[in-house]
Amino acid sequence: MSRRLIKELVRRYDLDPDEAKVLEYFMRNISVGEILAIRELTAIYHVREPLKVIIRLIKKGVLTKGLGCYNLSSEIRKLLESR
């Protein structure tokens, strides 16, 4: 995973520090169950109120909501695959 790509996406989507942490998490784990994502983001990444951050990222088009999971958007996945 490229630090340059993360920085580019942080600028493109105007992400705050917690949103950037969540983006990095989902770039490592493209699709994660709802409960596991909340637990790991809290315990490992030290994100306060991860559900609120996830909802903001869904609204910005960074993440999508599936059935019982959250996913990295297809646009960002394509960028990952191309690099």
Secondary structure, 3 states (H helix, E strand, C coil): CCHHHHHHHHHHHCCCHHHHHHHHHHHHCCEEEHHHHHHHHHHCCCCCCHHHHHHHHHHHCCEEECCCEEEECHHHHHHHHHC
